[in-house]
């Protein structure tokens, strides 16, 4: 399992769910296509959050927001 997971929930909701379960977040971003992409420190933590969100885990393709501006 990857350390990244896409969830049909807001960033604030995902942050609260991770804090409740004491799962540290490595990176988090809002998806252009809706929802949140979150990266945990390890696959075991990702599995905990995936289980918590169940059917809200996005399994298809998503549109991410570009994070780099390209070459300067």
Backbone atoms as SQL, in Angstrom:
CREATE TABLE atoms (id INTEGER PRIMARY KEY, chain TEXT, resi INTEGER, resn TEXT, atom TEXT, x REAL, y REAL, z REAL);
INSERT INTO atoms VALUES
  (1, 'A', 1, 'UNK', 'N', 0.837, -1.173, 0.000),
  (2, 'A', 1, 'UNK', 'CA', 0.000, 0.000, 0.000),
  (3, 'A', 1, 'UNK', 'C', 0.887, 1.243, 0.000),
  (4, 'A', 2, 'UNK', 'N', 0.452, 2.245, -0.730),
  (5, 'A', 2, 'UNK', 'CA', 1.161, 3.511, -0.808),
  (6, 'A', 2, 'UNK', 'C', 0.983, 4.315, 0.478),
  (7, 'A', 3, 'UNK', 'N', 1.830, 5.289, 0.683),
  (8, 'A', 3, 'UNK', 'CA', 1.675, 6.176, 1.845),
  (9, 'A', 3, 'UNK', 'C', 0.652, 7.266, 1.571),
  (10, 'A', 4, 'UNK', 'N', 0.274, 7.454, 0.298),
  (11, 'A', 4, 'UNK', 'CA', -0.677, 8.495, -0.090),
  (12, 'A', 4, 'UNK', 'C', -2.080, 7.918, -0.241),
  (13, 'A', 5, 'UNK', 'N', -3.066, 8.736, 0.111),
  (14, 'A', 5, 'UNK', 'CA', -4.458, 8.320, -0.017),
  (15, 'A', 5, 'UNK', 'C', -5.289, 9.555, -0.358),
  (16, 'A', 6, 'UNK', 'N', -6.298, 9.364, -1.200),
  (17, 'A', 6, 'UNK', 'CA', -7.207, 10.436, -1.576),
  (18, 'A', 6, 'UNK', 'C', -8.546, 10.176, -0.891),
  (19, 'A', 7, 'UNK', 'N', -9.067, 11.201, -0.237),
  (20, 'A', 7, 'UNK', 'CA', -10.267, 11.048, 0.580),
  (21, 'A', 7, 'UNK', 'C', -11.288, 12.101, 0.206),
  (22, 'A', 8, 'UNK', 'N', -12.544, 11.708, 0.131),
  (23, 'A', 8, 'UNK', 'CA', -13.637, 12.630, -0.155),
  (24, 'A', 8, 'UNK', 'C', -14.050, 13.317, 1.145),
  (25, 'A', 9, 'UNK', 'N', -13.207, 14.255, 1.593),
  (26, 'A', 9, 'UNK', 'CA', -13.443, 15.018, 2.818),
  (27, 'A', 9, 'UNK', 'C', -12.573, 16.270, 2.764),
  (28, 'A', 10, 'UNK', 'N', -12.876, 17.242, 3.599),
  (29, 'A', 10, 'UNK', 'CA', -12.093, 18.470, 3.637),
  (30, 'A', 10, 'UNK', 'C', -10.757, 18.242, 4.342),
  (31, 'A', 11, 'UNK', 'N', -9.833, 19.147, 4.096),
  (32, 'A', 11, 'UNK', 'CA', -8.528, 19.064, 4.763),
  (33, 'A', 11, 'UNK', 'C', -8.685, 19.113, 6.276),
  (34, 'A', 12, 'UNK', 'N', -9.549, 20.000, 6.764),
  (35, 'A', 12, 'UNK', 'CA', -9.750, 20.109, 8.208),
  (36, 'A', 12, 'UNK', 'C', -10.275, 18.806, 8.804),
  (37, 'A', 13, 'UNK', 'N', -11.189, 18.158, 8.095),
  (38, 'A', 13, 'UNK', 'CA', -11.751, 16.890, 8.581),
  (39, 'A', 13, 'UNK', 'C', -10.676, 15.809, 8.627),
  (40, 'A', 14, 'UNK', 'N', -9.853, 15.752, 7.587),
  (41, 'A', 14, 'UNK', 'CA', -8.780, 14.749, 7.522),
  (42, 'A', 14, 'UNK', 'C', -7.753, 15.005, 8.625),
  (43, 'A', 15, 'UNK', 'N', -7.381, 16.270, 8.816),
  (44, 'A', 15, 'UNK', 'CA', -6.434, 16.606, 9.880),
  (45, 'A', 15, 'UNK', 'C', -6.970, 16.192, 11.245),
  (46, 'A', 16, 'UNK', 'N', -8.260, 16.448, 11.488),
  (47, 'A', 16, 'UNK', 'CA', -8.864, 16.080, 12.772),
  (48, 'A', 16, 'UNK', 'C', -8.893, 14.563, 12.952),
  (49, 'A', 17, 'UNK', 'N', -9.219, 13.829, 11.882),
  (50, 'A', 17, 'UNK', 'CA', -9.265, 12.368, 11.956),
  (51, 'A', 17, 'UNK', 'C', -7.879, 11.792, 12.239),
  (52, 'A', 18, 'UNK', 'N', -6.858, 12.363, 11.618),
  (53, 'A', 18, 'UNK', 'CA', -5.492, 11.895, 11.850),
  (54, 'A', 18, 'UNK', 'C', -5.047, 12.219, 13.279),
  (55, 'A', 19, 'UNK', 'N', -5.370, 13.410, 13.740),
  (56, 'A', 19, 'UNK', 'CA', -4.994, 13.798, 15.107),
  (57, 'A', 19, 'UNK', 'C', -5.673, 12.893, 16.130),
  (58, 'A', 20, 'UNK', 'N', -6.939, 12.581, 15.908),
  (59, 'A', 20, 'UNK', 'CA', -7.693, 11.716, 16.815),
  (60, 'A', 20, 'UNK', 'C', -7.038, 10.338, 16.939),
  (61, 'A', 21, 'UNK', 'N', -6.486, 9.857, 15.828),
  (62, 'A', 21, 'UNK', 'CA', -5.875, 8.522, 15.805),
  (63, 'A', 21, 'UNK', 'C', -4.362, 8.565, 16.000),
  (64, 'A', 22, 'UNK', 'N', -3.835, 9.773, 16.261),
  (65, 'A', 22, 'UNK', 'CA', -2.398, 9.975, 16.474),
  (66, 'A', 22, 'UNK', 'C', -1.572, 9.494, 15.282),
  (67, 'A', 23, 'UNK', 'N', -2.078, 9.794, 14.075),
  (68, 'A', 23, 'UNK', 'CA', -1.396, 9.443, 12.837),
  (69, 'A', 23, 'UNK', 'C', -0.764, 10.718, 12.273),
  (70, 'A', 24, 'UNK', 'N', 0.568, 10.785, 12.213),
  (71, 'A', 24, 'UNK', 'CA', 1.220, 11.986, 11.681),
  (72, 'A', 24, 'UNK', 'C', 1.038, 12.116, 10.165),
  (73, 'A', 25, 'UNK', 'N', 0.934, 13.348, 9.708),
  (74, 'A', 25, 'UNK', 'CA', 0.768, 13.651, 8.292),
  (75, 'A', 25, 'UNK', 'C', 2.098, 14.153, 7.743),
  (76, 'A', 26, 'UNK', 'N', 2.526, 13.576, 6.622),
  (77, 'A', 26, 'UNK', 'CA', 3.745, 14.011, 5.962),
  (78, 'A', 26, 'UNK', 'C', 3.457, 15.181, 5.025),
  (79, 'A', 27, 'UNK', 'N', 2.356, 15.093, 4.266),
  (80, 'A', 27, 'UNK', 'CA', 1.949, 16.158, 3.336),
  (81, 'A', 27, 'UNK', 'C', 0.440, 16.074, 3.140),
  (82, 'A', 28, 'UNK', 'N', -0.169, 17.227, 2.855),
  (83, 'A', 28, 'UNK', 'CA', -1.617, 17.259, 2.635),
  (84, 'A', 28, 'UNK', 'C', -1.926, 18.351, 1.630),
  (85, 'A', 29, 'UNK', 'N', -2.902, 18.092, 0.746),
  (86, 'A', 29, 'UNK', 'CA', -3.310, 19.098, -0.232),
  (87, 'A', 29, 'UNK', 'C', -4.773, 18.901, -0.610),
  (88, 'A', 30, 'UNK', 'N', -5.415, 19.994, -0.965),
  (89, 'A', 30, 'UNK', 'CA', -6.780, 19.935, -1.472),
  (90, 'A', 30, 'UNK', 'C', -6.711, 19.567, -2.946),
  (91, 'A', 31, 'UNK', 'N', -7.573, 18.648, -3.368),
  (92, 'A', 31, 'UNK', 'CA', -7.594, 18.208, -4.759),
  (93, 'A', 31, 'UNK', 'C', -8.495, 19.118, -5.592),
  (94, 'A', 32, 'UNK', 'N', -8.075, 19.411, -6.806),
  (95, 'A', 32, 'UNK', 'CA', -8.896, 20.209, -7.715),
  (96, 'A', 32, 'UNK', 'C', -10.211, 19.518, -8.027),
  (97, 'A', 33, 'UNK', 'N', -10.163, 18.210, -8.111),
  (98, 'A', 33, 'UNK', 'CA', -11.354, 17.441, -8.453),
  (99, 'A', 33, 'UNK', 'C', -12.262, 17.196, -7.241),
  (100, 'A', 34, 'UNK', 'N', -11.875, 17.731, -6.083),
  (101, 'A', 34, 'UNK', 'CA', -12.678, 17.572, -4.872),
  (102, 'A', 34, 'UNK', 'C', -12.060, 16.556, -3.933),
  (103, 'A', 35, 'UNK', 'N', -12.033, 16.892, -2.675),
  (104, 'A', 35, 'UNK', 'CA', -11.473, 15.998, -1.675),
  (105, 'A', 35, 'UNK', 'C', -10.075, 16.432, -1.257),
  (106, 'A', 36, 'UNK', 'N', -9.383, 15.517, -0.593),
  (107, 'A', 36, 'UNK', 'CA', -8.068, 15.805, -0.038),
  (108, 'A', 36, 'UNK', 'C', -7.118, 14.655, -0.314),
  (109, 'A', 37, 'UNK', 'N', -5.895, 15.000, -0.680),
  (110, 'A', 37, 'UNK', 'CA', -4.823, 14.004, -0.809),
  (111, 'A', 37, 'UNK', 'C', -3.960, 14.155, 0.429),
  (112, 'A', 38, 'UNK', 'N', -3.728, 13.061, 1.112),
  (113, 'A', 38, 'UNK', 'CA', -2.909, 13.097, 2.323),
  (114, 'A', 38, 'UNK', 'C', -1.859, 11.996, 2.237),
  (115, 'A', 39, 'UNK', 'N', -0.645, 12.335, 2.678),
  (116, 'A', 39, 'UNK', 'CA', 0.469, 11.387, 2.678),
  (117, 'A', 39, 'UNK', 'C', 0.887, 11.174, 4.122),
  (118, 'A', 40, 'UNK', 'N', 0.918, 9.916, 4.536),
  (119, 'A', 40, 'UNK', 'CA', 1.341, 9.562, 5.893),
  (120, 'A', 40, 'UNK', 'C', 2.827, 9.207, 5.887),
  (121, 'A', 41, 'UNK', 'N', 3.374, 8.954, 7.046),
  (122, 'A', 41, 'UNK', 'CA', 4.787, 8.589, 7.159),
  (123, 'A', 41, 'UNK', 'C', 5.057, 7.136, 6.785),
  (124, 'A', 42, 'UNK', 'N', 4.046, 6.276, 6.874),
  (125, 'A', 42, 'UNK', 'CA', 4.239, 4.862, 6.521),
  (126, 'A', 42, 'UNK', 'C', 2.909, 4.244, 6.094),
  (127, 'A', 43, 'UNK', 'N', 2.987, 3.085, 5.472),
  (128, 'A', 43, 'UNK', 'CA', 1.803, 2.415, 4.936),
  (129, 'A', 43, 'UNK', 'C', 0.856, 1.956, 6.043),
  (130, 'A', 44, 'UNK', 'N', 1.370, 1.621, 7.201),
  (131, 'A', 44, 'UNK', 'CA', 0.509, 1.185, 8.308),
  (132, 'A', 44, 'UNK', 'C', -0.415, 2.321, 8.753),
  (133, 'A', 45, 'UNK', 'N', 0.113, 3.541, 8.820),
  (134, 'A', 45, 'UNK', 'CA', -0.719, 4.698, 9.177),
  (135, 'A', 45, 'UNK', 'C', -1.759, 4.971, 8.097),
  (136, 'A', 46, 'UNK', 'N', -1.361, 4.801, 6.830),
  (137, 'A', 46, 'UNK', 'CA', -2.303, 4.985, 5.725),
  (138, 'A', 46, 'UNK', 'C', -3.457, 3.989, 5.840),
  (139, 'A', 47, 'UNK', 'N', -3.162, 2.762, 6.213),
  (140, 'A', 47, 'UNK', 'CA', -4.194, 1.736, 6.376),
  (141, 'A', 47, 'UNK', 'C', -5.183, 2.105, 7.487),
  (142, 'A', 48, 'UNK', 'N', -4.687, 2.708, 8.553),
  (143, 'A', 48, 'UNK', 'CA', -5.558, 3.143, 9.657),
  (144, 'A', 48, 'UNK', 'C', -6.560, 4.179, 9.157),
  (145, 'A', 49, 'UNK', 'N', -6.075, 5.163, 8.402),
  (146, 'A', 49, 'UNK', 'CA', -6.950, 6.222, 7.904),
  (147, 'A', 49, 'UNK', 'C', -7.889, 5.682, 6.824),
  (148, 'A', 50, 'UNK', 'N', -7.407, 4.807, 5.967),
  (149, 'A', 50, 'UNK', 'CA', -8.261, 4.208, 4.937),
  (150, 'A', 50, 'UNK', 'C', -9.421, 3.445, 5.577),
  (151, 'A', 51, 'UNK', 'N', -9.136, 2.725, 6.638),
  (152, 'A', 51, 'UNK', 'CA', -10.179, 1.979, 7.345),
  (153, 'A', 51, 'UNK', 'C', -11.180, 2.945, 7.993),
  (154, 'A', 52, 'UNK', 'N', -10.673, 4.038, 8.541),
  (155, 'A', 52, 'UNK', 'CA', -11.543, 5.017, 9.193),
  (156, 'A', 52, 'UNK', 'C', -12.498, 5.681, 8.192),
  (157, 'A', 53, 'UNK', 'N', -12.022, 5.944, 6.980),
  (158, 'A', 53, 'UNK', 'CA', -12.854, 6.623, 5.984),
  (159, 'A', 53, 'UNK', 'C', -13.662, 5.673, 5.113),
  (160, 'A', 54, 'UNK', 'N', -13.289, 4.426, 5.034),
  (161, 'A', 54, 'UNK', 'CA', -14.070, 3.419, 4.309),
  (162, 'A', 54, 'UNK', 'C', -14.435, 3.838, 2.897),
  (163, 'A', 55, 'UNK', 'N', -15.728, 4.009, 2.636),
  (164, 'A', 55, 'UNK', 'CA', -16.211, 4.318, 1.286),
  (165, 'A', 55, 'UNK', 'C', -15.876, 5.735, 0.830),
  (166, 'A', 56, 'UNK', 'N', -15.351, 6.572, 1.701),
  (167, 'A', 56, 'UNK', 'CA', -14.972, 7.935, 1.310),
  (168, 'A', 56, 'UNK', 'C', -13.576, 7.989, 0.681),
  (169, 'A', 57, 'UNK', 'N', -12.885, 6.856, 0.652),
  (170, 'A', 57, 'UNK', 'CA', -11.585, 6.794, -0.011),
  (171, 'A', 57, 'UNK', 'C', -11.832, 6.832, -1.517),
  (172, 'A', 58, 'UNK', 'N', -11.150, 7.740, -2.195),
  (173, 'A', 58, 'UNK', 'CA', -11.301, 7.899, -3.643),
  (174, 'A', 58, 'UNK', 'C', -10.339, 6.927, -4.320),
  (175, 'A', 59, 'UNK', 'N', -10.899, 6.005, -5.113),
  (176, 'A', 59, 'UNK', 'CA', -10.052, 4.989, -5.743),
  (177, 'A', 59, 'UNK', 'C', -9.725, 5.310, -7.193),
  (178, 'A', 60, 'UNK', 'N', -10.486, 6.193, -7.818),
  (179, 'A', 60, 'UNK', 'CA', -10.234, 6.540, -9.219),
  (180, 'A', 60, 'UNK', 'C', -9.204, 7.648, -9.350),
  (181, 'A', 61, 'UNK', 'N', -9.083, 8.150, -10.561),
  (182, 'A', 61, 'UNK', 'CA', -8.132, 9.224, -10.819),
  (183, 'A', 61, 'UNK', 'C', -8.639, 10.536, -10.241),
  (184, 'A', 62, 'UNK', 'N', -7.711, 11.362, -9.830),
  (185, 'A', 62, 'UNK', 'CA', -8.040, 12.675, -9.275),
  (186, 'A', 62, 'UNK', 'C', -7.208, 13.732, -9.992),
  (187, 'A', 63, 'UNK', 'N', -7.674, 14.972, -9.923),
  (188, 'A', 63, 'UNK', 'CA', -6.911, 16.082, -10.486),
  (189, 'A', 63, 'UNK', 'C', -6.260, 16.831, -9.350),
  (190, 'A', 64, 'UNK', 'N', -4.924, 16.838, -9.362),
  (191, 'A', 64, 'UNK', 'CA', -4.172, 17.497, -8.292),
  (192, 'A', 64, 'UNK', 'C', -3.888, 18.943, -8.663),
  (193, 'A', 65, 'UNK', 'N', -3.640, 19.752, -7.642),
  (194, 'A', 65, 'UNK', 'CA', -3.260, 21.141, -7.831),
  (195, 'A', 65, 'UNK', 'C', -1.747, 21.191, -8.020),
  (196, 'A', 66, 'UNK', 'N', -1.273, 21.854, -9.072),
  (197, 'A', 66, 'UNK', 'CA', 0.183, 21.956, -9.264),
  (198, 'A', 66, 'UNK', 'C', 0.833, 22.647, -8.073),
  (199, 'A', 67, 'UNK', 'N', 1.969, 22.107, -7.605),
  (200, 'A', 67, 'UNK', 'CA', 2.635, 22.681, -6.454),
  (201, 'A', 67, 'UNK', 'C', 3.934, 23.390, -6.814),
  (202, 'A', 68, 'UNK', 'N', 4.398, 23.229, -8.036),
  (203, 'A', 68, 'UNK', 'CA', 5.643, 23.877, -8.468),
  (204, 'A', 68, 'UNK', 'C', 5.339, 24.796, -9.645),
  (205, 'A', 69, 'UNK', 'N', 6.117, 25.852, -9.733),
  (206, 'A', 69, 'UNK', 'CA', 5.892, 26.843, -10.778),
  (207, 'A', 69, 'UNK', 'C', 6.682, 26.555, -12.053),
  (208, 'A', 70, 'UNK', 'N', 7.441, 25.487, -12.081),
  (209, 'A', 70, 'UNK', 'CA', 8.263, 25.173, -13.246),
  (210, 'A', 70, 'UNK', 'C', 9.622, 25.850, -13.124),
  (211, 'A', 71, 'UNK', 'N', 10.353, 25.884, -14.200),
  (212, 'A', 71, 'UNK', 'CA', 11.686, 26.493, -14.143),
  (213, 'A', 71, 'UNK', 'C', 11.580, 28.007, -14.084),
  (214, 'A', 72, 'UNK', 'N', 12.464, 28.592, -13.325),
  (215, 'A', 72, 'UNK', 'CA', 12.453, 30.057, -13.152),
  (216, 'A', 72, 'UNK', 'C', 13.411, 30.739, -14.076);
